[in-house]
Amino acid sequence: MKDKVRKAVFPAAGLGTRFLPATKALPKEMLALVDKPLIQYGVEEAIAAGCEQIIIVTGRNKAEIEDHFDISFELEQLLEKRGKTELLAMTRQISHMARIAYVRQKEAMGLGHAVLMARDLVGDEPFAVILPDDIIEAGVPCLQQMIEVFEQTQSSILATQVVDGPSISSYGVLDCVPVEGSPRVFDVKGLVEKPKPEDAPSRNAIIGRYILTPRIFDVLEKTPLGAGGELQLTDGIKGLLAHEKVYGYSFDGLRFDAGDKFGMLKATVEFALNHRELGTVFREYLKSLSL
């Protein structure tokens, strides 16, 4: 029988320093993109892709994430008393959208370490990793596209996007070749973390969506600390290549890097323009500006 991806891991223990002072007391993952926190977009994507369990790796001062996905009896009672049925239904839907488990990353030691913290909850099965501040708008959810490739290959899949110019140095980059007959799928030969533009093996940058086989846990346990004294997931995937195939997948969709202020502003404008209630008035407002 072929393995299925049933669980999605959300690393959410970072300090969010790029958004200070807003993130001094508020988790970065709870920053609002129009009217929903960043992490909810990723959770909804995972559920739409068929994931049955969400695993969130948290740290200190992240209680707001747990509260958001929990039942709020007082709020529900207030909304019911005031007859706000639509808001009540939306609030209840958030707390019942998925089975969510939490695990604590006591020390911020990198993305690879955060993934390793989820080992006991993931078990011996393939799983997805979604970075909450990578927002991808797509007709077919990005993770669902990747799962379809995984079901054919039964191998780890890394989401990738073409990045031109100097900004390629901000990403892990794939050393890869296209798979014949599958223009969006790449056979990964190696990975380079944040290369200089002239040293980048390709323009295929790794984006914040992964499907990983459970062997990654054994590899991560043996991977030495890398850049910044942290356990890098990229280094772990390099080690995984010694044991099994890894593929890149060029997803169909529009990606926003909501991990920095400019990316968050761009995402806010785009999502506001497409918002069911706000889109029309927001578009007229933008037209009225003297830019």
C-alpha positions as CSV (number, residue, x, y, z in Angstrom):
1,M,0.0,0.0,0.0
2,K,1.1,3.5,-0.7
3,D,1.8,5.9,2.2
4,K,-0.5,8.9,2.6
5,V,0.3,12.3,4.1
6,R,-2.1,12.7,7.0
7,K,-0.2,15.1,9.3
8,A,1.1,18.6,8.9
9,V,3.8,20.2,11.1
10,F,3.8,24.0,11.7
11,P,7.1,25.3,13.2
12,A,5.9,28.3,15.2
13,A,8.5,28.8,17.9
14,G,10.4,31.7,16.3
15,L,10.7,35.1,18.0
16,G,9.5,37.1,15.0
17,T,12.2,39.8,15.5
18,R,11.6,41.3,12.0
19,F,8.2,42.5,13.2
20,L,9.2,44.1,16.5
21,P,7.7,45.9,18.4
22,A,4.4,44.2,17.2
23,T,5.7,40.8,18.1
24,K,7.1,41.7,21.5
25,A,4.1,40.1,23.2
26,L,2.2,38.7,20.1
27,P,3.4,35.6,18.2
28,K,4.3,36.4,14.6
29,E,2.1,33.6,13.5
30,M,-0.9,35.5,15.0
31,L,-0.4,38.7,13.0
32,A,-3.5,39.4,11.0
33,L,-3.6,39.2,7.2
34,V,-6.7,41.2,6.7
35,D,-9.0,39.3,9.1
36,K,-7.3,36.0,9.8
37,P,-4.0,35.2,11.6
38,L,-1.2,34.0,9.3
39,I,-1.1,30.5,10.8
40,Q,-4.8,30.0,10.0
41,Y,-4.2,30.3,6.3
42,G,-1.7,27.4,6.5
43,V,-3.9,25.3,8.6
44,E,-6.8,25.7,6.2
45,E,-4.5,24.8,3.3
46,A,-3.4,21.6,5.1
47,I,-7.0,20.6,5.8
48,A,-8.1,21.3,2.3
49,A,-5.2,19.0,1.1
50,G,-6.6,16.2,3.3
51,C,-4.4,16.4,6.4
52,E,-6.2,14.9,9.4
53,Q,-3.9,16.2,12.2
54,I,-2.1,19.5,12.7
55,I,1.0,19.6,14.8
56,I,2.2,23.0,15.9
57,V,5.7,23.4,17.4
58,T,5.5,26.3,19.8
59,G,7.8,28.0,22.3
60,R,7.5,30.6,25.1
61,N,4.8,33.3,24.8
62,K,2.9,31.4,22.1
63,A,-0.3,30.7,24.2
64,E,-2.3,32.9,21.8
65,I,-2.0,30.3,19.1
66,E,-3.5,27.6,21.3
67,D,-6.2,30.0,22.4
68,H,-7.1,30.8,18.8
69,F,-7.8,27.2,17.9
70,D,-9.5,26.4,21.2
71,I,-13.2,26.8,22.1
72,S,-14.0,30.3,23.5
73,F,-17.2,29.7,25.6
74,E,-17.5,33.3,26.7
75,L,-17.2,34.7,23.2
76,E,-19.6,32.1,21.8
77,Q,-22.2,32.8,24.5
78,L,-21.9,36.6,23.8
79,L,-22.4,36.2,20.1
80,E,-25.3,33.8,20.6
81,K,-27.0,36.2,23.0
82,R,-26.6,39.1,20.5
83,G,-27.9,37.0,17.6
84,K,-24.7,37.3,15.6
85,T,-25.2,33.9,14.0
86,E,-22.6,34.3,11.2
87,L,-19.8,35.3,13.6
88,L,-20.8,32.5,15.9
89,A,-20.6,29.9,13.1
90,M,-17.2,31.3,12.1
91,T,-15.9,31.2,15.6
92,R,-17.1,27.6,16.2
93,Q,-15.6,26.5,12.8
94,I,-12.1,27.7,13.8
95,S,-12.2,25.6,17.0
96,H,-13.4,22.5,15.2
97,M,-11.5,22.7,12.0
98,A,-8.9,20.1,12.8
99,R,-7.3,17.8,15.4
100,I,-4.5,20.0,16.7
101,A,-1.6,18.8,18.9
102,Y,1.2,21.0,20.3
103,V,4.8,20.3,21.2
104,R,7.2,22.7,22.8
105,Q,10.6,23.7,21.3
106,K,12.2,24.9,24.5
107,E,15.1,26.5,22.7
108,A,15.1,28.1,19.2
109,M,17.7,25.9,17.5
110,G,16.6,26.1,13.9
111,L,14.0,24.8,11.6
112,G,15.5,21.3,11.5
113,H,15.3,21.1,15.3
114,A,11.7,22.3,15.2
115,V,10.8,19.5,12.8
116,L,12.7,17.0,15.0
117,M,10.6,18.0,18.0
118,A,7.5,16.7,16.2
119,R,8.9,13.2,15.8
120,D,6.9,11.5,18.5
121,L,3.6,13.0,17.2
122,V,4.4,12.2,13.6
123,G,5.5,8.7,14.1
124,D,6.7,6.5,11.2
125,E,4.8,8.0,8.4
126,P,5.3,10.8,5.8
127,F,4.3,14.3,6.8
128,A,4.0,17.8,5.6
129,V,5.8,20.9,6.9
130,I,4.2,24.3,6.4
131,L,6.0,27.5,7.3
132,P,3.1,29.8,8.5
133,D,4.6,33.0,7.1
134,D,4.8,31.7,3.6
135,I,1.3,32.4,2.2
136,I,0.4,30.8,-1.1
137,E,-2.8,31.7,-3.0
138,A,-3.7,29.0,-5.4
139,G,-6.8,27.5,-7.1
140,V,-5.7,24.0,-6.0
141,P,-3.9,24.3,-2.6
142,C,-0.2,24.2,-2.9
143,L,0.1,21.3,-0.4
144,Q,-2.5,19.3,-2.3
145,Q,-0.5,19.7,-5.5
146,M,2.5,18.4,-3.7
147,I,0.7,15.5,-2.2
148,E,-0.4,14.4,-5.7
149,V,3.3,14.3,-6.7
150,F,4.1,12.4,-3.5
151,E,1.5,9.8,-4.1
152,Q,3.2,9.1,-7.5
153,T,6.8,9.1,-6.2
154,Q,6.6,8.1,-2.5
155,S,9.5,10.5,-2.0
156,S,10.2,13.8,-0.2
157,I,8.9,16.8,-2.1
158,L,10.2,20.4,-1.7
159,A,8.1,23.3,-3.0
160,T,10.2,25.5,-5.3
161,Q,9.8,28.8,-7.1
162,V,12.1,30.6,-9.6
163,V,13.8,33.6,-8.0
164,D,15.9,36.0,-10.1
165,G,18.6,38.4,-9.1
166,P,20.4,38.9,-5.8
167,S,17.4,37.8,-3.7
168,I,18.3,34.2,-4.5
169,S,20.9,34.6,-1.7
170,S,18.1,34.6,0.9
171,Y,17.0,31.1,0.1
172,G,18.0,27.5,0.0
173,V,18.5,26.6,-3.7
174,L,18.1,23.3,-5.5
175,D,20.8,21.7,-7.6
176,C,18.3,19.9,-9.8
177,V,17.3,18.7,-13.3
178,P,13.7,18.5,-14.7
179,V,12.0,15.2,-14.7
180,E,11.2,14.1,-18.3
181,G,7.5,14.4,-19.0
182,S,6.8,16.3,-15.8
183,P,7.7,20.0,-16.4
184,R,6.9,21.0,-12.8
185,V,8.9,18.2,-11.1
186,F,12.7,18.3,-10.6
187,D,15.1,15.6,-9.6
188,V,17.1,17.1,-6.7
189,K,20.9,16.3,-6.7
190,G,21.9,18.7,-4.0
191,L,21.0,21.9,-2.0
192,V,22.9,25.0,-1.3
193,E,21.9,27.3,1.5
194,K,21.9,31.0,0.7
195,P,24.4,31.0,-2.1
196,K,25.9,34.1,-3.7
197,P,24.0,34.7,-7.0
198,E,27.0,33.7,-9.0
199,D,27.3,30.4,-7.0
200,A,23.7,29.4,-7.1
201,P,23.3,26.0,-8.9
202,S,19.9,27.1,-10.3
203,R,17.2,29.7,-9.9
204,N,14.9,27.2,-8.1
205,A,14.5,28.4,-4.5
206,I,13.0,26.3,-1.7
207,I,9.7,27.8,-0.5
208,G,8.0,27.0,2.8
209,R,6.2,23.8,1.9
210,Y,7.8,20.3,2.4
211,I,6.6,16.7,2.3
212,L,9.2,14.6,4.1
213,T,9.5,10.9,4.7
214,P,10.0,9.7,8.3
215,R,13.7,8.9,7.6
216,I,14.4,12.6,7.9
217,F,14.2,12.2,11.7
218,D,17.1,9.7,11.9
219,V,19.1,11.9,9.5
220,L,18.4,15.1,11.6
221,E,19.5,13.4,14.8
222,K,22.9,12.8,13.2
223,T,23.2,16.1,11.4
224,P,25.7,18.5,13.0
225,L,24.7,22.1,13.8
226,G,25.1,24.4,10.9
227,A,24.8,28.1,10.3
228,G,24.2,30.2,13.4
229,G,24.7,27.2,15.6
230,E,21.3,25.8,14.6
231,L,20.1,22.5,13.2
232,Q,19.2,23.4,9.6
233,L,16.5,21.5,7.8
234,T,18.4,22.1,4.5
235,D,21.4,20.2,6.0
236,G,19.1,17.4,7.0
237,I,17.6,17.1,3.5
238,K,21.1,17.0,2.1
239,G,21.8,14.0,4.3
240,L,18.5,12.4,3.2
241,L,19.7,12.5,-0.4
242,A,22.3,9.9,0.5
243,H,19.5,7.4,1.3
244,E,16.6,8.2,-1.0
245,K,15.2,10.4,-3.8
246,V,14.1,13.9,-3.2
247,Y,12.1,16.0,-5.7
248,G,11.4,19.6,-6.2
249,Y,8.0,20.8,-7.3
250,S,7.3,24.1,-9.0
251,F,3.8,24.8,-7.6
252,D,1.0,26.7,-9.5
253,G,0.1,29.7,-7.3
254,L,1.1,33.1,-6.0
255,R,3.4,33.2,-3.0
256,F,3.8,36.0,-0.5
257,D,6.6,36.2,2.0
258,A,4.7,37.4,5.0
259,G,7.8,36.9,7.1
260,D,9.0,40.5,6.4
261,K,7.2,43.8,6.5
262,F,7.2,44.5,2.8
263,G,5.9,41.0,1.9
264,M,3.2,41.3,4.6
265,L,2.1,44.7,3.1
266,K,1.9,43.2,-0.4
267,A,-0.1,40.2,0.9
268,T,-2.4,42.5,2.7
269,V,-3.2,44.5,-0.4
270,E,-3.7,41.4,-2.6
271,F,-5.9,39.6,-0.1
272,A,-7.9,42.8,0.7
273,L,-8.6,43.3,-3.0
274,N,-9.9,39.7,-3.2
275,H,-11.9,39.9,0.0
276,R,-15.6,39.1,-0.3
277,E,-16.7,42.1,1.8
278,L,-13.9,44.6,1.4
279,G,-12.6,44.0,-2.2
280,T,-14.8,46.6,-4.0
281,V,-14.5,49.4,-1.5
282,F,-10.8,48.8,-1.0
283,R,-10.2,48.9,-4.8
284,E,-12.0,52.3,-5.0
285,Y,-10.0,53.6,-2.1
286,L,-6.7,52.7,-3.8
287,K,-7.9,54.4,-7.0
288,S,-8.5,57.6,-5.0
289,L,-5.0,57.8,-3.7
290,S,-2.6,60.3,-5.3
291,L,0.5,58.2,-5.8
